[in-house]
Amino acid sequence: MIFQIVYAASIAFLLIYLFYLRLFYIGLKNRNVNFVNSKPFVSVVVAARNEKQNIARLLTTLVNQTYPADKFQIIIANDGSTDGTSLIVEKFSQKWVKIKLLNVTGRNNAISPKKNALSQAIEMAEGEIILSTDADCLVGKYWIESMVSCFDDNEMVIGFSRTKLTDWSKANFIRKFEHFDFLAMLFAAAGAISSQKYFSCSGQNIAYKKEAFNKVGGFEKIKHLISGDDVNLMQLFRKSGMKVSFAFTDHSYVYTQPIENTGKFLNQRSRWTSNMKWQILLNPEFFIYLLSVFLITFLPIIILFNFWQLGIVLLLLRMSLEIIFLKYGYKVFGEDKKKLMYYPVWFIMQPLYIITIAVMSGLNIFSWKK
């Protein structure tokens, strides 16, 4: 009786997962590539804490944008840095008046320091459009122009990002795994948004109208959640009936620095996963999809020990359709398809990886930048 329930659950959740995988694939196929030519004033907002090693690189890319110089400003929200980050920003601001340094207050009293920093920066922002990335990211010279061109009748634009690996062959195991895993997540997010299923996004590349941000109350409704300045904010937009779109132009893509070691990788993913339990309230459909991902990772393996033929069929079906989806995602975003050879490693590591971050996030075994 127990195994019959397991069989039924495995098939049911696999069908749910494959339904969404097909939806994501169709979303990528039918992606919107129409752009507008308006040039509203833009405020680039970045929360930074102890980013001495990265902030100068980001600022250099930001001041060299093709977007009209009188049409954007850059606000760096210094969130109590102790490593000299603010001094670097000050030097840049002395040369470029468009750069504003904001020294954030109230960090110690905030459940989510990053939301606190972003809220203060957005409050002082003059732009009609808020465009945000992380301090350890790098953007191309067409970034602002490309992201802004995706605003039409929508209130939010989600952009693509991936880790910067200059030489895949020389990268270590954890950096390859991070790169591959992050691409898979962003492919799914892009396909979902294109299909008007606002499931996930990354704060590494996100833009929204300031008026819409204020209309949903900013981060006020989600300030008690330690993470989620991106995905949970998108859910507030969705619940308010606002339209979200994905930027499919390669000029809008962002690079982020690869992770340093396994511990930091698991810490990062556990932080992200900590948002997922809140999706049952913010977006129940997204929660069901996440539950299907979790269960199909383990149930077929359990079946292998009792009815190996069915277990093999379920695993092969999932693998074959995932490869088709990932292959198309690599094509859409101009990634090297040779990296798909890493799929078997990623697939085999999924059970251990998912259960580890699920336990860590559930028990809040993760930390934020000190």
Secondary structure by P-SEA (a helix, b strand, c coil): caaaaaaaaaaaaaaaaaaaaaaaaaaaaaccccccccccbbbbbbbbccccccaaaaaaaaaacccccccbbbbbbccccccaaaaaaaaaaaacccbbbbbcccccccccaaaaaaaaaaaaccccbbbbbccccccccaaaaaaaaacccccbbbbbbbbbbcccccccaaaaaaaaaaaaaaaaaaaaaaacccccccccbbbbbaaaaaaaccccccccccccccaaaaaaaaaabbbbbbbcccccbbbbbccccaaaaaaaaaaaaccccccccccaaaaaaaaaaaaaaccccccccccaaaaaaaaaaaaaaaaaaaaaaaaaaccccccccaaaaaaaaaaaaaaaaaaaaaaccccccc
